[in-house]
Amino acid sequence: MNKEPKISVIGVGYVGLCTAVGLASKGYHVYASDIDSEKIAKINKGIPPFFEPGLQEKLAESIKKSNLEGLVNQTDKAIQQTGFTYVAVGTPSKPDGSIDLKYIKSAAKNIGKALKHKNNYHITIIKSTVVPGTTQNVVLPLLERESKKTCGKDFGLCMNPEFLRQGSAFQDTLNTDRVVIGSYDKKSGDKLEDLYKDFYSPRIPPIIRTTLSTAELIKYASNAMLATKISFINTIANICEQIPGADVKVIAQAMGLDKRIGSLFLDAGLGYGGSCFPKDVKALIACAKAFGYDSKLLESAEEVNKHQPLKAVQFAKKELKNLNGKKIAILGLAFKPDTDDMREARVIPIINQLIAEGASVTAYDPVAKQTAYAIFQDKIQYASSALECLKGADCCILTTEWPEFTKLKPANFSDNMKTPILIDGRRIFNPEEFQKKLKFIAIGLGQ
Ligand code: UDX
């Protein structure tokens, strides 16, 4: 017997599918609707359309128990059959960095149309990351216009941002530091709060109740803070590189022990990538600008991040003088470990620059080879192991801190490479051990 009410999710990317499977695994009946029929066909067979640890097993179980049902673009059914609808469609960036709301608008219109002939109180929950004001000023008017009903009286509206990290998105869905519920009307907020109390029982996280726009801004402020923290430590890393004996890794460890600072997101490296930080920082800058405020701090965080990956190429050039005809081994293609996602991966500008300078690139990643092929095709070579990648290379650049790379020893580099030059872009190797055996250059390490 499933729990009530039934729940629908519109848009099954990382956020939508993890939410859908999370709810289904807790005994709710969930309809997951998406415009992509191939995605839905996979989901209905119990296969996630992307790699995410722990998701496959729970998805397969939910499909087997009939707790989850994928629908191809059937918003009407999703609304009529359920009491809550999560909107988790994509919110990509426009060329000027501002957010593109076309999928949100289309979802809101379809939900509004379905609400027109629904009698029960239905709650729409915006989970997609949207700039402050969107739920109130874009979603709400579309719902009211299409349904010819009144928000707060005939149906409810909430904004409930997600804080999932790729690679642990499903675990993050099941365990969160906090739940943020922005609501237009108290009744909707109360009902959503009850749903989360049941979902997380017995370990209920802090639940913050607020307005729609504060909820929207909490998501951007959190991501902008983390992105700024990364650009901050990368700035310290850049300073360290000018000072013999200075090491950003030790500095970050010591800083992190100060409770006011905290140790997380202080790993210096080639900068932040992924589907959220770059896009969200840009969108917040553009949103603030539209309100007449210049976010200088965020612009600087972005600027630091833009230059950070190319430092790896500069290091290589400094050692090899000319990159033309040189063989460069790249360890890591995914934007971070435990994912095959390469959106805004820092390795992309690195490889493009290496190719532009005439280098021959061979890359290895435990899971992201196919994603990389869609970007680079035959412009680079793909190795099937780290050691194969290193064979005959003039220089190696480590760009993703996959656990299997941490096991590599200096001899793996010196025995396989033509000239053993290693650029550690993620600070995973011990400088003392590596500096003795090969030319070892690392982000934030004064030479
Ligand atoms: C992020 C947020 O953490 C999550 O809350 C939000 O909802 C979506 O965006 P994600 O993009 O999956 O999640 O990855 P995250 O682990 O946050 O890393 C983002 C990028 O920052 C990666 O490229 C990573 O390599 C980089 N990073 C992270 C650093 O360079 N240094 C750090 O200390 C931490």
Residues whose N, C-alpha, C, O or C-beta is under 5 A from the ligand:
A	BS01	UDX	E162 F163 L164 R165 Q166 I230 F265 L266 D267 G269 G271 Y272 G273 G274 S275 C276 F277 F335 K336
